[in-house]
Amino acid sequence: MSAVPAEQKGFYGWWISIAAFFTFGLAVGIPYYGMGFYYDYYQKAFGWTRPEMTLGFPLAVIFTLWVGPTVMHRFSPRKLMMIGVALTALAFIGFSKMTGSLTFYYGMWTLYTVGYILSGPIPHQIIISQWFKRSRGKAMAATYLGVGVFGGLVVKYFAAPITAATNFQDALFWTGCAVLLVIPIAFFVLKDKPAEMGQYPDGIPVLASEEPPPSRSISDLLGKKAFWLLMLGSLCSIGSIGSINFHMKLVFKDQGFTDQKVLDGVFGTANMLILFSSIGGRIVMGYLADRFNKKYVMVTTYFLVAATIPLLFLVRPESPEFVYVFAILFGFGMGADYMLIPLMAAEQFGVNSLARAMAIILPADTIGQTWFPYLVAHIRESAGSYGVALNIVFAMAALGAAAIFLLPSHGKKDEALLVQESGSAKAGR
């Protein structure tokens, strides 16, 4: 037992987690959570409708579905991350040069989406899952904190001030420049696997009985009920969250916040509270995920997301205080929601299958994250208000929680059982 602390003393994994806090925050937090700020400016500058504005991301997803399954398991996640942020930077600089062409706008969304796939959740999830096993929940939570911090600050202290001082195009341009800070951090600090530094996951030598199972084939994953349940559950929940994030400012506008300065302020406050509250959700649920059944932690989180969506109806000029209630509760659930997906995938299918599993699940989630908001925009246009649309979003979030509840449960011996199962499958073939 005394050998364990000695092995842990020089463990580099926590430096990986700290670096990933910054790279994930810069690559995803700033561009993704900042984009919703600009929609009403696009309306004013270019005369675009809600469906036209929200079509960019879902259309781009359809064009880029091949990227994750084709690329992510073949190359170094650290190198892909650097390529991805370069594409993200080019996309936002392109957004800053728009003159009203929807074709150009959709093209920049496609460029951004490739950058998001290469530099966003998947490479970070793979790196953290390789470096940690016993502390994977805490390490993943620490990494996802970066999205909460940078995403929470981007509107109120970056996009809004630059827009007020100059214009929204300059804010988009500097967003593109900011994400490039990922490149030196990834190049000098991040490492794909502990073996590159002669170390082990968690800094503890791995016993033969603890070796993770070999990577599953895509056909093997697709043949498992658990895979489809996880994909359905995450798609519905992430799609619901995406709908709220994309439309929140426009919902506030419909509910009476018509003064531009007041609207920007309320949205900035809500966005900041959601992202900062998400930090608490990640810390608490990451801690619980390392100690209790991950499935039930995930179900609790997904039901919380669904339950808070109706609170958005209460945010009005005569009762602006409800923005705090909604934002804090919604953000807490949202924060843990994203983070628990790779943890559950690693538990269900093994860490060596995570790249393949997430390369399919993440594009599916991104379809929900992008097409749900587009459908919400159409329902809003036809109904004249967000009432029906948000009730549908609530139902989809509840469906996602139900799908996760149906997943099989794994205990402490999940990796060992997966090794045995993989061996039996090989013998059968």
C-alpha positions in Angstrom: 0.0 0.0 0.0 2.9 2.4 0.7 4.0 2.2 -3.0 0.8 3.9 -4.2 1.5 7.5 -2.8 5.0 7.3 -4.3 3.6 6.6 -7.7 1.1 9.4 -7.4 3.6 12.0 -6.2 4.9 13.0 -9.7 1.6 12.3 -11.5 1.3 14.6 -14.5 -2.5 14.0 -15.0 -3.6 16.9 -13.0 -1.6 19.3 -15.1 -3.4 17.7 -18.1 -6.7 18.5 -16.4 -5.6 22.1 -15.7 -4.5 22.7 -19.3 -7.7 21.1 -20.6 -9.7 23.6 -18.4 -8.2 26.4 -20.5 -8.3 24.6 -23.9 -11.9 23.4 -23.5 -13.0 26.8 -22.2 -11.4 28.7 -25.1 -12.3 26.2 -27.9 -16.0 25.7 -26.8 -17.0 28.1 -24.1 -16.2 31.4 -26.0 -17.5 30.6 -29.5 -20.4 28.3 -28.8 -21.9 30.2 -25.8 -21.2 33.6 -27.3 -23.0 33.0 -30.6 -26.5 33.4 -29.1 -25.7 37.0 -28.3 -25.5 38.0 -32.0 -28.8 36.7 -33.4 -30.9 39.8 -32.8 -28.0 41.8 -34.3 -28.2 39.6 -37.4 -31.9 40.3 -37.6 -31.3 44.1 -37.6 -28.3 44.1 -39.9 -29.3 41.6 -42.5 -33.1 41.1 -42.0 -32.8 37.4 -41.4 -35.7 35.4 -39.9 -35.3 33.1 -36.9 -35.4 29.9 -39.1 -32.8 31.4 -41.4 -30.5 32.3 -38.5 -30.8 29.0 -36.7 -30.5 26.8 -39.9 -26.7 27.4 -40.1 -25.6 25.0 -37.4 -28.0 22.1 -38.2 -27.2 22.4 -41.9 -23.5 22.3 -41.1 -23.9 19.2 -39.0 -25.4 17.3 -41.9 -22.5 18.2 -44.1 -19.9 17.2 -41.4 -21.4 14.0 -39.9 -18.6 12.0 -41.5 -15.8 13.8 -39.6 -16.1 12.3 -36.2 -16.5 8.6 -37.1 -13.8 8.9 -39.8 -11.1 11.0 -38.1 -11.3 11.0 -34.3 -10.1 7.4 -33.5 -7.3 7.6 -36.1 -5.2 10.6 -35.1 -3.8 12.3 -32.0 -6.6 14.1 -30.2 -4.1 16.8 -29.2 -3.1 17.5 -32.8 -6.7 17.4 -34.0 -7.4 20.0 -31.3 -4.9 22.4 -32.7 -6.3 22.0 -36.2 -9.8 22.4 -34.9 -9.2 25.8 -33.2 -7.5 27.1 -36.3 -10.7 26.3 -38.3 -12.9 27.8 -35.6 -10.8 31.0 -35.7 -11.2 31.2 -39.5 -14.9 30.7 -39.2 -15.4 33.5 -36.7 -13.2 35.9 -38.6 -15.4 35.0 -41.6 -18.6 35.7 -39.5 -17.2 39.2 -38.8 -16.9 39.9 -42.6 -20.5 39.0 -43.5 -22.6 41.3 -45.6 -25.9 39.5 -45.6 -25.3 36.4 -47.8 -26.9 33.4 -46.2 -24.8 31.1 -48.3 -21.6 32.6 -46.9 -23.1 32.4 -43.4 -23.9 28.7 -43.7 -20.4 28.1 -45.1 -18.8 29.6 -42.1 -21.1 27.5 -39.9 -19.8 24.4 -41.7 -16.2 25.5 -41.1 -16.9 26.2 -37.5 -18.6 22.8 -37.0 -15.6 20.9 -38.3 -13.5 22.9 -35.9 -15.9 22.1 -33.1 -15.7 18.4 -33.8 -11.9 18.4 -33.9 -11.3 20.7 -30.9 -14.3 20.3 -28.7 -15.7 17.6 -26.4 -14.4 14.5 -28.1 -10.6 15.1 -28.0 -10.9 16.4 -24.4 -12.9 13.5 -23.3 -10.5 11.0 -24.8 -7.4 12.6 -23.2 -9.0 12.9 -19.8 -10.3 9.3 -19.9 -6.9 8.0 -20.9 -5.2 9.8 -18.0 -7.8 9.0 -15.3 -9.9 6.0 -14.2 -10.6 6.1 -10.5 -10.8 9.9 -10.5 -12.3 10.3 -14.0 -15.4 12.0 -12.7 -13.5 14.7 -10.8 -11.0 15.2 -13.7 -13.7 15.5 -16.3 -15.6 17.9 -14.1 -12.5 20.1 -13.7 -12.0 20.1 -17.5 -15.6 21.0 -18.1 -15.3 23.9 -15.6 -13.5 25.8 -18.3 -16.6 25.8 -20.5 -18.5 27.2 -17.6 -16.0 29.9 -16.7 -15.2 31.1 -20.2 -18.8 30.7 -21.5 -20.1 32.6 -18.5 -17.8 35.5 -19.0 -17.9 35.8 -22.8 -21.2 37.7 -23.3 -21.1 40.1 -20.3 -17.3 40.8 -20.3 -16.3 40.2 -23.9 -18.9 40.2 -26.6 -21.2 42.9 -25.2 -18.5 45.5 -24.2 -16.7 45.1 -27.6 -20.1 45.4 -29.4 -21.0 48.5 -27.4 -17.6 50.1 -28.0 -17.4 49.4 -31.7 -19.8 46.9 -33.4 -20.8 43.2 -33.3 -18.4 42.4 -36.2 -15.4 43.4 -34.2 -16.6 41.2 -31.3 -16.9 38.2 -33.7 -13.4 39.0 -35.1 -11.8 39.0 -31.6 -13.6 35.8 -30.7 -11.8 34.2 -33.6 -8.4 35.5 -32.4 -9.1 34.4 -28.8 -9.6 30.7 -29.5 -6.1 30.6 -31.1 -4.7 30.7 -27.5 -5.5 26.9 -27.4 -2.6 26.1 -29.8 0.4 26.9 -27.5 -1.3 25.2 -24.5 -2.1 22.0 -26.5 1.4 22.0 -28.1 3.5 22.5 -24.9 1.4 21.0 -22.1 -1.1 18.4 -23.2 -0.2 14.8 -23.8 -2.5 12.2 -25.3 -1.7 9.3 -22.9 0.2 8.8 -19.7 2.4 6.2 -21.4 3.9 9.1 -23.4 5.5 10.2 -20.1 6.1 6.7 -18.6 3.1 7.0 -16.3 -0.2 5.3 -15.7 -3.9 6.4 -15.3 -4.3 8.1 -11.9 -0.5 7.6 -11.4 -1.1 4.1 -10.2 0.3 1.0 -12.0 -2.5 -1.0 -13.7 -2.9 -4.6 -12.6 -3.5 -7.2 -15.3 -7.1 -7.7 -14.0 -7.7 -3.9 -14.4 -6.6 -3.6 -18.0 -9.3 -1.9 -20.0 -11.0 -4.0 -22.6 -9.9 -3.7 -26.2 -11.6 -1.2 -28.5 -15.0 -2.4 -29.8 -15.8 -2.2 -33.5 -18.5 0.2 -34.6 -20.7 -2.7 -35.6 -20.3 -4.1 -32.1 -21.4 -0.8 -30.5 -24.3 -0.4 -32.9 -25.5 -3.9 -31.9 -25.9 -2.9 -28.2 -29.2 -1.7 -26.8 -27.3 0.4 -24.2 -25.6 2.3 -27.0 -28.9 3.3 -28.6 -30.4 4.3 -25.2 -27.4 6.5 -24.4 -27.5 8.1 -27.8 -31.3 8.7 -27.6 -31.1 10.0 -24.1 -28.2 12.4 -24.7 -29.6 13.6 -28.0 -33.0 14.6 -26.5 -31.4 16.2 -23.4 -28.7 18.1 -25.3 -31.2 19.1 -28.0 -33.4 20.6 -25.3 -30.5 22.5 -23.8 -29.4 23.7 -27.2 -32.9 25.0 -27.9 -32.9 27.1 -24.7 -29.4 28.4 -25.3 -30.1 29.4 -28.9 -33.5 31.0 -28.3 -33.2 32.4 -24.8 -32.5 36.0 -25.9 -35.3 35.9 -28.4 -37.7 34.4 -25.8 -36.8 37.3 -23.5 -37.6 39.7 -26.3 -41.0 38.1 -26.9 -41.8 38.3 -23.3 -41.4 42.1 -23.1 -37.7 42.9 -23.0 -37.8 45.2 -26.1 -35.2 47.8 -25.1 -31.9 46.7 -26.6 -29.7 47.7 -23.7 -32.1 46.1 -21.1 -32.3 42.9 -23.3 -28.6 42.6 -23.7 -28.2 43.1 -19.9 -30.8 40.5 -19.0 -29.4 38.0 -21.5 -25.9 38.6 -20.3 -26.9 38.1 -16.7 -28.8 34.9 -17.5 -26.0 33.5 -19.7 -23.4 34.2 -17.0 -25.5 32.7 -14.2 -26.2 29.6 -16.3 -22.6 29.0 -17.1 -21.4 29.8 -13.6 -24.0 27.6 -12.1 -23.0 24.9 -14.5 -19.6 24.9 -12.7 -21.4 23.8 -9.5 -23.3 21.1 -11.4 -20.1 19.7 -12.8 -18.2 19.7 -9.4 -21.1 18.2 -7.5 -22.1 15.6 -10.1 -18.5 14.8 -10.9 -17.9 14.1 -7.3 -21.0 11.9 -7.0 -20.2 10.1 -10.2 -16.9 8.8 -8.7 -18.8 7.5 -5.6 -22.2 6.3 -6.7 -23.9 4.6 -9.6 -23.3 6.9 -12.6 -26.6 6.0 -14.2 -28.7 7.4 -11.3 -26.5 10.5 -11.1 -27.1 11.0 -14.8 -30.9 10.4 -14.5 -31.2 12.9 -11.7 -29.3 15.5 -13.8 -31.5 14.9 -16.9 -34.7 15.2 -15.0 -33.5 18.5 -13.4 -32.8 19.9 -16.9 -36.4 19.0 -17.9 -38.0 20.4 -14.8 -36.4 23.8 -15.1 -37.4 24.5 -18.7 -40.9 25.8 -17.7 -39.3 28.4 -15.4 -38.3 30.3 -18.5 -41.9 31.4 -19.0 -41.7 33.3 -15.7 -38.9 35.7 -16.8 -40.7 39.0 -17.6 -40.0 42.7 -17.2 -42.5 42.8 -14.3 -40.7 39.9 -12.6 -37.1 39.9 -13.8 -35.9 38.3 -10.5 -37.0 34.9 -12.0 -34.1 35.1 -14.3 -31.9 34.1 -11.3 -34.1 31.2 -10.3 -34.3 29.8 -13.9 -30.6 30.4 -14.7 -29.2 28.9 -11.6 -31.2 25.7 -11.7 -31.0 25.2 -15.4 -27.3 25.9 -15.4 -26.7 23.4 -12.6 -28.4 20.6 -14.6 -26.8 21.7 -17.9 -23.3 21.6 -16.5 -23.4 18.0 -15.4 -25.5 16.9 -18.5 -22.7 17.2 -21.1 -20.0 15.9 -18.7 -21.7 12.7 -17.8 -22.1 11.4 -21.4 -18.5 10.4 -21.8 -18.3 9.0 -18.3 -21.3 6.8 -19.0 -19.9 5.8 -22.4 -16.6 4.8 -20.8 -18.5 2.8 -18.1 -20.8 1.0 -20.6 -18.3 0.2 -23.4 -14.8 0.7 -22.0 -12.3 3.5 -22.2 -10.6 2.1 -25.3 -13.9 2.3 -27.2 -14.6 5.9 -26.1 -13.2 7.5 -29.2 -15.4 5.3 -31.5 -18.5 5.6 -29.3 -18.3 9.4 -28.9 -17.5 9.9 -32.5 -21.0 8.5 -33.2 -22.8 9.8 -30.1 -21.5 13.4 -30.3 -22.6 14.0 -34.0 -26.0 12.5 -33.0 -26.2 14.9 -30.0 -25.1 17.8 -32.2 -28.0 17.0 -34.6 -30.3 17.4 -31.6 -28.4 20.4 -30.4 -28.8 22.1 -33.7 -32.0 20.8 -35.4 -34.1 21.2 -32.3 -33.5 25.0 -32.2 -34.3 25.1 -35.9 -37.6 23.3 -35.4 -38.3 25.5 -32.4 -37.8 28.6 -34.6 -40.4 27.2 -37.2 -42.9 26.4 -34.4 -42.4 29.9 -33.0 -43.0 31.5 -36.4 -46.2 29.5 -37.1 -47.6 29.8 -33.6 -46.7 33.4 -33.0 -45.2 32.6 -29.5 -42.8 30.2 -27.8 -45.4 28.5 -25.7 -46.0 25.4 -27.8 -42.4 25.1 -28.8 -41.0 25.2 -25.2 -43.6 22.6 -24.1 -42.3 20.3 -26.8 -38.7 21.0 -25.7 -39.8 20.1 -22.1 -41.3 16.7 -23.3 -38.1 15.9 -25.3 -35.9 16.6 -22.2 -38.1 14.2 -20.1 -37.9 11.6 -22.8 -34.1 11.8 -22.6 -34.1 11.3 -18.9 -36.4 8.2 -19.3 -34.0 6.7 -21.9 -31.0 7.0 -19.5 -33.1 5.4 -16.7 -33.4 2.3 -19.0 -29.6 1.9 -19.3 -28.1 -1.2 -17.6 -26.3 -0.5 -14.3 -22.7 -1.2 -13.8 -20.9 -1.4 -10.5 -17.3 -1.2 -9.4 -16.3 -4.1 -11.6 -17.5 -2.6 -14.8 -14.1 -2.7 -16.6 -13.5 -6.3 -15.6 -16.9 -7.3 -16.8 -16.3 -5.6 -20.1 -13.0 -7.4 -20.5 -14.7 -10.7 -19.9 -17.5 -9.8 -22.2 -15.1 -8.7 -24.9 -13.1 -11.9 -24.6 -16.3 -14.0 -24.9 -17.3 -12.1 -28.0 -13.9 -12.8 -29.6 -14.2 -16.4 -28.7 -17.6 -16.5 -30.3 -16.3 -15.1 -33.5 
